[in-house]
């Protein structure tokens, strides 16, 4: 079984692929704002491609849950909402908890060593206390554990399903402030449980980590909404 996420990231050679990856990155990182309307004409000019290429990219982004289409409105970037966050993170907590459990059973010693090495590369960034930004893919702690589960159906559900929508919330709302240090410490404890082959503990720690992340993002969303209401 192959995975769209892995396969296309490795072989992004067509104009359509490159446009899809760039548009996805711009949405995840907030360059194109949540709820923004997507104009094929404007995007084709911005990315210097045809409208047909943009249309294909938008269709692919809809399957990643980053774009939604509505009758008489067209395509828009999804909104970051409290309700959407809660539903998404309920699913994420369950699936990534399972991935951590399976990783404790199935990851090789070399993969665990590489995971510890990845955390060491993150340490200097975390030590500054300002942000904990992780690029998508192999340099993302969660991505490594998902692959380490070795369960093809689970990997497909996460990487080709909700991965980039989760990243959208994480990147725009969850990778800065006091949460940075505690999130990094939680990552270390999860890796230790995996290294110890403690499947139950690895799952529990991952589920707790995602719950804490959800609470952090939810508080930021509620603060933003409060500030908007004050400005009205």
C-alpha positions in Angstrom: 0.0 0.0 0.0 1.3 3.4 -0.9 0.4 6.8 0.6 -0.4 9.9 -1.4 1.4 12.1 1.1 4.7 10.2 0.9 4.6 9.5 -2.8 3.8 12.9 -4.0 6.1 14.7 -1.6 9.0 12.6 -2.9 8.1 13.0 -6.6 6.7 16.6 -6.8 7.8 17.1 -10.4 4.7 18.4 -12.1 3.4 21.9 -12.1 0.2 20.7 -10.6 2.0 19.0 -7.7 4.2 22.0 -7.0 1.2 24.3 -7.0 -0.7 22.0 -4.7 2.2 21.9 -2.2 2.8 25.6 -2.3 -0.9 26.5 -1.9 -1.2 23.9 0.9 1.8 25.4 2.7 0.4 28.9 2.3 -2.9 27.9 3.8 -1.4 25.9 6.7 0.9 28.8 7.6 -1.8 31.4 7.3 -0.3 33.3 4.3 -3.8 32.7 2.9 -6.0 33.4 5.9 -8.7 31.1 7.3 -12.1 31.6 5.7 -10.5 33.4 2.7 -12.2 33.0 -0.7 -10.0 31.2 -3.3 -10.1 32.9 -6.7 -8.8 30.7 -9.5 -7.9 33.8 -11.5 -6.0 35.4 -8.7 -4.2 32.3 -7.7 -3.2 31.4 -11.3 -1.5 34.8 -11.5 0.1 34.5 -8.1 1.6 31.0 -8.8 2.1 31.6 -12.5 0.1 28.6 -13.6 -3.1 27.9 -15.5 -6.5 28.1 -13.9 -6.9 24.4 -14.6 -3.8 23.7 -12.4 -5.2 25.8 -9.6 -8.6 24.1 -9.9 -6.9 20.7 -9.5 -5.0 22.0 -6.5 -8.1 23.3 -4.8 -9.9 20.0 -5.4 -7.0 18.1 -3.8 -7.0 20.6 -0.9 -10.7 19.9 -0.3 -9.9 16.2 0.1 -7.3 17.2 2.8 -10.1 19.2 4.6 -8.3 22.5 4.1 -10.8 23.9 1.6 -14.6 23.7 1.5 -16.9 24.4 -1.4 -20.3 25.9 -0.9 -23.1 26.5 -3.4 -23.2 30.1 -4.7 -20.0 30.9 -2.7 -17.3 28.8 -4.3 -14.1 27.6 -2.6 -12.9 29.0 0.7 -10.2 28.1 3.2 -11.7 26.4 6.2 -12.3 28.4 9.3 -10.4 27.7 12.6 -13.2 27.4 15.1 -13.6 26.1 18.6 -16.2 23.4 17.5 -14.0 22.3 14.6 -11.0 22.1 16.9 -12.8 19.9 19.4 -14.1 17.5 16.8 -10.7 17.3 15.1 -8.7 16.7 18.2 -11.1 14.1 19.5 -10.2 12.1 16.4 -6.6 13.0 16.6 -6.3 12.0 20.2 -7.7 8.5 19.5 -5.7 7.8 16.3 -2.4 9.2 17.4 -2.7 7.5 20.8 -3.1 4.3 18.9 -0.1 5.2 16.7 2.1 5.8 19.8 1.0 2.4 21.2 1.9 0.7 18.0 5.2 2.6 17.6 6.2 1.3 21.0 5.7 -2.2 19.7 6.9 -1.8 16.1 9.6 1.0 15.8 13.1 -0.3 15.3 16.0 0.7 17.6 17.4 2.8 14.8 14.1 4.6 14.3 13.9 5.3 18.0 17.5 6.6 18.0 16.7 8.8 15.0 13.6 10.1 16.9 15.7 11.1 19.9 18.1 12.8 17.4 15.3 14.8 16.0 14.3 16.0 19.4 17.9 17.1 20.0 17.8 19.2 16.9 14.6 20.9 18.2 16.2 21.7 21.5 17.9 25.0 20.6 14.6 26.3 19.2 12.7 25.3 22.2 15.3 26.7 24.6 14.6 30.2 23.3 11.0 29.7 24.5 9.6 31.6 21.6 8.3 29.0 19.2 8.3 25.3 18.4 7.8 25.2 14.7 8.1 21.8 12.9 8.1 21.5 9.2 5.8 18.9 7.7 7.1 15.4 7.1 10.2 13.7 8.4 11.2 16.6 10.6 7.9 16.5 12.4 7.9 14.5 15.7 4.3 13.4 15.2 4.8 12.3 11.6 7.7 10.1 12.6 5.6 8.3 15.2 2.7 7.9 12.8 5.0 6.1 10.4 6.5 4.2 13.2 3.1 2.6 13.9 3.7 0.5 10.8 -0.1 0.2 10.4 -0.9 1.1 6.8 -4.5 1.9 7.3 -3.8 4.1 10.3 -1.0 6.0 8.5 -3.3 6.6 5.6 -6.1 7.9 7.8 -3.7 10.3 9.5 -1.4 11.5 6.7 -3.8 11.6 3.9 -6.7 12.6 6.0 -6.4 15.1 8.9 -2.6 15.7 9.1 -2.5 19.1 7.4 -5.7 20.4 9.0 -4.1 19.5 12.4 -1.0 21.3 11.3 -3.0 24.4 10.4 -4.3 24.6 14.0 -0.8 23.8 15.4 1.1 26.3 13.2 -1.2 29.2 13.5 -2.3 28.8 17.1 -0.2 26.3 19.0 3.5 26.7 18.5 4.4 29.7 20.6 4.2 30.9 24.2 4.6 29.0 27.5 3.2 25.9 25.9 6.5 25.5 23.9 8.6 24.1 26.8 6.0 21.8 28.2 5.1 20.4 24.8 8.8 19.6 24.2 9.0 17.8 27.6 5.9 15.8 26.7 7.6 14.7 23.5 10.6 13.5 25.4 8.5 11.4 27.8 6.6 9.9 24.9 9.9 8.8 23.2 11.1 7.4 26.5 8.0 5.3 26.8 8.4 4.1 23.2 12.1 3.2 23.8 11.0 1.3 26.9 8.4 -0.6 24.8 5.7 0.5 27.2 2.8 0.5 24.8 0.1 1.5 27.4 2.2 4.4 28.7 3.1 5.6 25.2 -0.6 5.8 24.3 -1.6 7.5 27.5 1.1 10.1 27.2 0.3 10.8 23.6 -3.4 11.2 24.3 -2.7 13.5 27.2 -0.2 15.5 25.1 -2.8 16.1 22.4 -5.5 17.0 25.0 -3.2 19.6 26.5 -2.4 20.9 23.0 -6.1 21.2 22.3 -6.8 23.1 25.5 -4.0 25.5 24.6 -5.3 26.2 21.1 -8.8 26.4 22.4 -7.9 29.1 24.9 -6.2 31.1 22.1 -9.2 30.8 19.9 -11.5 32.0 22.6 -9.2 34.9 23.4 -9.2 35.9 19.7 -12.9 35.7 19.5 -13.2 37.9 22.7 -10.9 40.5 21.2 -13.0 40.5 18.0 -16.2 41.0 19.9 -14.7 43.9 21.8 -13.8 45.7 18.6 -17.3 45.5 17.3 
